[in-house]
Amino acid sequence: MAEIRYFPFVRHVRAVPTSHVLHYHGERLVGSGRGLALWVWPLSESVAELPVDDRDLVLAVHGRTSDYQDVTVQGVVTYRVSEPERLAERVNFAIDLRTGQYVREPIGRIEALLSQLAQEEVLRYLARSPIHDVLTDGISRVREAIDTALARAPQLPEFGLTVTAVRMTGIRPNPDLEKAIEAPVRERIKQDSDEAAFGRRALAVEKERAIAENEMQNRIELAKREEYLVEQEGQNEKRKALDAAENGQIAADAEARRIETVDGAHKKLEREWLDVLRDAPSPVLATVAAAAFAERIDHIDNLQVTPDLVTSFLSRFTSGTARPEK
């Protein structure tokens, strides 16, 4: 509101920038503008202050749908004064030069006009729409209907008013109907919640089963690997045994061939020695026999040599060594 300062016989009025001030001398307009500061003679002059900023009008319309269901439509209508001088001709915005307050209630009259126009359009929409349609897409339909109706209303240009925005905040049925509507929705939400819980449990069971199968597969794989390892170790041991046996057989064959070679050489020497002895004379044979006897006897405790034995031996030796006559 305007700020009023008292002086003898005059008043100083200073308005804010969002207010449009009209200064009248009697019925004649002597000053007009936003945020004016002026001197006023209260005995013959008057001042009207009109707000020119955007203002919000809260709507709460109670109505009945085509299927006889009570609902409450809530919204906000934003308006502004576009032609202050024209509005001042239709509505009294004069202020008291002592207090700075409005002499009447002009804002209430403007809001009553806008509220009646919006309420008429809301009731018309509700009367031709069932409750299901109202609750489903009623907010957008009501907003469009109010916006169109206020834009076409001839009263607003006559009053110098402009509607800048229409916003709907909600449509609510009566409490009993709201409970009846919410019951199946709550039940469906509960069912969806139960299904989600069951789904989570089923998913958890499936994951546990997958984990168990994975563990079983791992155990089977480990068992197969252990079996393969045991089999491989057995084959390795078998191969080692076969290699050892083969090596032993080779060594035995080599030893047998060596023994056979040595025995063959010994037998050959013996045959050659026998061939030599076969043609040797008696003294030589006796000497060989004595040498062989000496090799095989460790010691002689008693040896008796008789003259007959020596004579016989010498005679044989001399006869054996005598050169044969030609």
TORKOL-889217 format. One record per residue (C-alpha): residue in three letters; y, z, x. Coordinates in nm, 4 decimals. Layout:
 resn       c2       c3       c1
  ala        Y        Z        X
...
END
This chain:
 resn       c2       c3       c1
  met   0.0000   0.0000   0.0000
  ala   0.3640  -0.0364   0.0955
  glu   0.5439   0.2346   0.2899
  ile   0.8443   0.3783   0.1043
  arg   1.1253   0.5542   0.2853
  tyr   1.3972   0.7436   0.0927
  phe   1.7679   0.7056   0.1550
  pro   2.0642   0.7971  -0.0653
  phe   2.0723   0.5498  -0.3531
  val   1.8404   0.3019  -0.1765
  arg   1.4782   0.2687  -0.0705
  his   1.3316   0.0955   0.2298
  val   1.0026  -0.0816   0.1535
  arg   0.7735  -0.2087   0.4295
  ala   0.4488  -0.3901   0.3376
  val   0.1412  -0.4618   0.5461
  pro   0.0636  -0.8221   0.6560
  thr  -0.2241  -0.8486   0.4070
  ser   0.0093  -0.7906   0.1118
  his   0.2433  -1.0393  -0.0504
  val   0.5703  -0.8784  -0.1635
  leu   0.7843  -1.0089  -0.4541
  his   1.1400  -0.8670  -0.4710
  tyr   1.3052  -0.8914  -0.8140
  his   1.6667  -0.8241  -0.9130
  gly   1.6272  -0.7809  -1.2820
  glu   1.4179  -1.0844  -1.3848
  arg   1.5293  -1.2970  -1.0929
  leu   1.3058  -1.3339  -0.7840
  val   1.5219  -1.2736  -0.4781
  gly   1.2548  -1.2412  -0.2068
  ser   0.8915  -1.3413  -0.1515
  gly   0.6602  -1.3205   0.1497
  arg   0.3789  -1.1435   0.3292
  gly   0.4431  -0.8181   0.5113
  leu   0.8119  -0.8032   0.4226
  ala   1.0407  -0.5100   0.5028
  leu   1.3412  -0.4842   0.2693
  trp   1.6038  -0.2597   0.1153
  val   1.5753  -0.1989  -0.2569
  trp   1.8280  -0.0632  -0.5065
  pro   1.5945   0.1262  -0.7413
  leu   1.8345   0.1299  -1.0361
  ser   1.8422  -0.2510  -1.0765
  glu   1.5625  -0.3919  -0.8571
  ser   1.1825  -0.3855  -0.8533
  val   0.9061  -0.4748  -0.6116
  ala   0.5574  -0.6215  -0.6751
  glu   0.2900  -0.6020  -0.4051
  leu  -0.0156  -0.8289  -0.4306
  pro  -0.3130  -0.8031  -0.1898
  val  -0.3912  -1.1450  -0.0443
  asp  -0.6928  -1.0501   0.1687
  asp  -1.0553  -1.1173   0.0657
  arg  -1.1908  -0.8561  -0.1710
  asp  -1.5459  -0.7808  -0.2857
  leu  -1.6442  -0.7196  -0.6458
  val  -1.9801  -0.5469  -0.6892
  leu  -2.1829  -0.6740  -0.9850
  ala  -2.4526  -0.4861  -1.1746
  val  -2.5578  -0.6766  -1.4858
  his  -2.8245  -0.5393  -1.7202
  gly  -2.9984  -0.8027  -1.9332
  arg  -3.3182  -0.9092  -2.1033
  thr  -3.5344  -1.2064  -2.0191
  ser  -3.6762  -1.4592  -2.2623
  asp  -3.9975  -1.2531  -2.2867
  tyr  -3.8003  -0.9349  -2.3671
  gln  -3.8185  -0.7629  -2.0309
  asp  -3.5209  -0.5563  -1.9111
  val  -3.3893  -0.6345  -1.5636
  thr  -3.0851  -0.5474  -1.3528
  val  -2.9116  -0.8164  -1.1489
  gln  -2.7080  -0.6968  -0.8529
  gly  -2.4680  -0.8968  -0.6421
  val  -2.1249  -0.9278  -0.4842
  val  -1.8421  -1.1705  -0.5681
  thr  -1.5776  -1.2231  -0.3007
  tyr  -1.2342  -1.3412  -0.4228
  arg  -0.8786  -1.3672  -0.3028
  val  -0.5308  -1.4218  -0.4435
  ser  -0.4330  -1.7819  -0.3680
  glu  -0.1060  -1.7994  -0.5723
  pro   0.0659  -1.4583  -0.5746
  glu   0.3675  -1.5616  -0.7844
  arg   0.1477  -1.7102  -1.0587
  leu  -0.0744  -1.4018  -1.0641
  ala   0.2338  -1.1771  -1.0798
  glu   0.3374  -1.3620  -1.3962
  arg   0.0032  -1.2745  -1.5629
  val  -0.0688  -0.9299  -1.4201
  asn   0.1727  -0.6463  -1.3485
  phe   0.1617  -0.5624  -0.9720
  ala   0.4851  -0.3607  -0.9723
  ile   0.4852  -0.0534  -0.7485
  asp   0.6527   0.2800  -0.7999
  leu   0.9460   0.2976  -0.5553
  arg   0.8935   0.6702  -0.5186
  thr   0.5205   0.6811  -0.4385
  gly   0.4372   0.3233  -0.3446
  gln   0.1484   0.3202  -0.5970
  tyr   0.0896   0.0602  -0.8663
  val   0.2545   0.1332  -1.1980
  arg  -0.0500  -0.0160  -1.3771
  glu  -0.4028  -0.0965  -1.2589
  pro  -0.3853  -0.4669  -1.1769
  ile  -0.6906  -0.4753  -0.9491
  gly  -0.9114  -0.3385  -1.2269
  arg  -0.7912  -0.6097  -1.4645
  ile  -0.8706  -0.8845  -1.2140
  glu  -1.2155  -0.7419  -1.1428
  ala  -1.2836  -0.7063  -1.5158
  leu  -1.2024  -1.0762  -1.5626
  leu  -1.4323  -1.1853  -1.2791
  ser  -1.7055  -0.9456  -1.3899
  gln  -1.6999  -1.0781  -1.7468
  leu  -1.7244  -1.4388  -1.6330
  ala  -2.0151  -1.3601  -1.3956
  gln  -2.1916  -1.1353  -1.6476
  glu  -2.1745  -1.4033  -1.9157
  glu  -2.3469  -1.6540  -1.6898
  val  -2.6131  -1.4007  -1.5768
  leu  -2.7008  -1.3102  -1.9373
  arg  -2.7220  -1.6780  -2.0290
  tyr  -2.9679  -1.7422  -1.7435
  leu  -3.1819  -1.4365  -1.8274
  ala  -3.2000  -1.5310  -2.1952
  arg  -3.3648  -1.8654  -2.1164
  ser  -3.5952  -1.7518  -1.8315
  pro  -3.9223  -1.5520  -1.8388
  ile  -3.9660  -1.2466  -1.6201
  his  -4.2004  -1.4253  -1.3786
  asp  -3.9447  -1.6967  -1.3019
  val  -3.6641  -1.4406  -1.2758
  leu  -3.8522  -1.2310  -1.0221
  thr  -3.9826  -1.5325  -0.8318
  asp  -3.6707  -1.7431  -0.7730
  gly  -3.4086  -1.5718  -0.9875
  ile  -3.1827  -1.4702  -0.6989
  ser  -3.1065  -1.8260  -0.5914
  arg  -3.0818  -1.9482  -0.9522
  val  -2.8440  -1.6685  -1.0550
  arg  -2.6265  -1.7218  -0.7474
  glu  -2.5989  -2.0940  -0.8172
  ala  -2.5236  -2.0300  -1.1844
  ile  -2.2469  -1.7764  -1.1119
  asp  -2.0968  -1.9908  -0.8391
  thr  -2.0880  -2.2952  -1.0671
  ala  -1.9505  -2.1011  -1.3646
  leu  -1.6686  -1.9386  -1.1659
  ala  -1.5762  -2.2683  -1.0033
  arg  -1.5426  -2.4295  -1.3467
  ala  -1.3732  -2.1364  -1.5191
  pro  -1.0148  -2.2342  -1.6202
  gln  -0.8989  -1.8720  -1.6136
  leu  -0.9101  -1.8443  -1.2354
  pro  -0.6585  -2.1217  -1.1570
  glu  -0.4340  -1.9878  -1.4336
  phe  -0.4373  -1.6461  -1.2678
  gly  -0.3983  -1.7900  -0.9179
  leu  -0.7398  -1.6588  -0.8046
  thr  -1.0050  -1.8236  -0.5868
  val  -1.3718  -1.7194  -0.5510
  thr  -1.4782  -1.7595  -0.1878
  ala  -1.8414  -1.6437  -0.2015
  val  -2.1168  -1.5247  -0.4345
  arg  -2.4035  -1.3195  -0.2951
  met  -2.6972  -1.1742  -0.4879
  thr  -2.8539  -0.8580  -0.3494
  gly  -3.1504  -0.8218  -0.5863
  ile  -3.3105  -0.8383  -0.9279
  arg  -3.5007  -0.5299  -1.0376
  pro  -3.7056  -0.4813  -1.3536
  asn  -3.7249  -0.1486  -1.5383
  pro  -3.9357   0.1216  -1.3681
  asp  -4.2399   0.0810  -1.5967
  leu  -4.2484  -0.2944  -1.5516
  glu  -4.1927  -0.2555  -1.1789
  lys  -4.4939  -0.0258  -1.1514
  ala  -4.7051  -0.2669  -1.3578
  ile  -4.6017  -0.5555  -1.1340
  glu  -4.6514  -0.3596  -0.8152
  ala  -5.0002  -0.2385  -0.9134
  pro  -5.1872  -0.5698  -0.8594
  val  -4.9749  -0.6452  -0.5565
  arg  -5.0582  -0.3084  -0.4044
  glu  -5.4239  -0.3617  -0.4900
  arg  -5.4190  -0.7023  -0.3251
  ile  -5.2439  -0.5580  -0.0211
  lys  -5.5056  -0.2827  -0.0064
  gln  -5.7833  -0.5404  -0.0323
  asp  -5.6204  -0.7450   0.2421
  ser  -5.5971  -0.4299   0.4515
  asp  -5.9642  -0.3497   0.3855
  glu  -6.0641  -0.7055   0.4689
  ala  -5.8594  -0.6844   0.7878
  ala  -6.0330  -0.3546   0.8743
  phe  -6.3736  -0.5083   0.7978
  gly  -6.2784  -0.8087   1.0049
  arg  -6.1826  -0.5855   1.2960
  arg  -6.5094  -0.3958   1.2641
  ala  -6.7083  -0.7183   1.2425
  leu  -6.5223  -0.8502   1.5443
  ala  -6.5935  -0.5275   1.7318
  val  -6.9645  -0.5494   1.6389
  glu  -6.9703  -0.9132   1.7444
  lys  -6.8090  -0.8254   2.0753
  glu  -7.0569  -0.5414   2.1284
  arg  -7.3441  -0.7781   2.0483
  ala  -7.2028  -1.0341   2.2889
  ile  -7.1693  -0.7651   2.5557
  ala  -7.5302  -0.6504   2.4925
  glu  -7.6542  -1.0100   2.5099
  asn  -7.4594  -1.0610   2.8275
  glu  -7.6123  -0.7472   2.9797
  met  -7.9582  -0.8614   2.8697
  gln  -7.8991  -1.2049   3.0211
  asn  -7.7859  -1.0370   3.3408
  arg  -8.0988  -0.8233   3.3456
  ile  -8.3179  -1.1269   3.2810
  glu  -8.1403  -1.3154   3.5558
  leu  -8.1812  -1.0213   3.7935
  ala  -8.5514  -0.9937   3.7014
  lys  -8.5952  -1.3660   3.7650
  arg  -8.4221  -1.3322   4.0976
  glu  -8.6378  -1.0319   4.1897
  glu  -8.9492  -1.2247   4.0868
  tyr  -8.8362  -1.5208   4.2909
  leu  -8.7611  -1.2910   4.5836
  val  -9.1046  -1.1256   4.5629
  glu  -9.2702  -1.4674   4.5362
  gln  -9.0678  -1.5945   4.8277
  glu  -9.1558  -1.2890   5.0352
  gly  -9.5245  -1.3372   4.9466
  gln  -9.5065  -1.7007   5.0491
  asn  -9.3324  -1.5991   5.3685
  glu  -9.6028  -1.3405   5.4448
  lys  -9.8707  -1.5942   5.3572
  arg  -9.7052  -1.8491   5.5808
  lys  -9.6859  -1.5929   5.8600
  ala -10.0529  -1.5063   5.8156
  leu -10.1462  -1.8744   5.8139
  asp  -9.9346  -1.9331   6.1213
  ala -10.0930  -1.6339   6.2935
  ala -10.4407  -1.7509   6.1971
  glu -10.3602  -2.1010   6.3096
  asn -10.2247  -1.9723   6.6375
  gly -10.5335  -1.7522   6.6819
  gln -10.7584  -2.0492   6.6082
  ile -10.5707  -2.2576   6.8585
  ala -10.6003  -1.9810   7.1186
  ala -10.9719  -1.9390   7.0398
  asp -11.0256  -2.3126   7.0662
  ala -10.8412  -2.3172   7.3975
  glu -11.0462  -2.0211   7.5225
  ala -11.3672  -2.1863   7.4062
  arg -11.2729  -2.5084   7.5787
  arg -11.1852  -2.3108   7.8914
  ile -11.5170  -2.1227   7.8812
  glu -11.7012  -2.4441   7.8123
  thr -11.5303  -2.6107   8.1063
  val -11.5990  -2.3174   8.3390
  asp -11.9596  -2.2860   8.2204
  gly -12.0074  -2.6577   8.2616
  ala -11.8726  -2.6400   8.6152
  his -12.0996  -2.3458   8.6920
  lys -12.4005  -2.5220   8.5473
  lys -12.3170  -2.8356   8.7428
  leu -12.2872  -2.6379   9.0630
  glu -12.6146  -2.4669   8.9870
  arg -12.7855  -2.8013   8.9272
  glu -12.6424  -2.9448   9.2453
  trp -12.7482  -2.6252   9.4313
  leu -13.0967  -2.6523   9.2894
  asp -13.1096  -3.0160   9.3928
  val -13.0167  -2.9126   9.7458
  leu -13.2704  -2.6304   9.7515
  arg -13.5436  -2.8547   9.6152
  asp -13.5448  -3.0647   9.9356
  ala -13.4690  -2.7770  10.1743
  pro -13.7395  -2.6531  10.4189
  ser -13.9084  -2.3177  10.3812
  pro -13.7042  -2.1286  10.6430
  val -13.3848  -2.2321  10.4659
  leu -13.5224  -2.1206  10.1335
  ala -13.6197  -1.7906  10.2870
  thr -13.2757  -1.7461  10.4309
  val -13.1141  -1.8283  10.0969
  ala -13.3469  -1.5887   9.9227
  ala -13.2640  -1.3156  10.1731
  ala -12.8937  -1.3785  10.1285
  ala -12.9300  -1.3689   9.7529
  phe -13.1336  -1.0555   9.7764
  ala -12.8669  -0.8994  10.0012
  glu -12.5913  -0.9883   9.7509
  arg -12.7700  -0.8226   9.4615
  ile -12.8910  -0.5042   9.6298
  asp -12.6484  -0.2193   9.6748
  his -12.8269  -0.0277   9.9500
  ile -13.1690   0.0017  10.1196
  asp -13.3177   0.3436  10.1601
  asn -13.6198   0.2430  10.3749
  leu -13.7186  -0.0868  10.5377
  gln -14.0462  -0.1292  10.7264
  val -14.0830  -0.4305  10.9498
  thr -14.4360  -0.4836  11.0830
  pro -14.5338  -0.7022  11.3773
  asp -14.7322  -0.9224  11.1478
  leu -14.4306  -0.9817  10.9264
  val -14.2098  -1.0689  11.2208
  thr -14.4728  -1.2965  11.3720
  ser -14.5240  -1.4682  11.0438
  phe -14.1546  -1.5098  10.9867
  leu -14.0919  -1.6455  11.3347
  ser -14.3801  -1.8830  11.3137
  arg -14.2493  -2.0178  10.9908
  phe -13.9032  -2.0417  11.1240
  thr -14.0079  -2.2194  11.4422
  ser -14.2334  -2.4489  11.2553
  gly -13.9691  -2.5192  10.9999
  thr -13.7082  -2.5879  11.2572
  ala -13.9237  -2.8004  11.4852
  arg -13.8021  -3.1524  11.5000
  pro -14.0547  -3.3875  11.3546
  glu -14.2148  -3.6413  11.5805
  lys -14.1309  -4.0119  11.5437
END
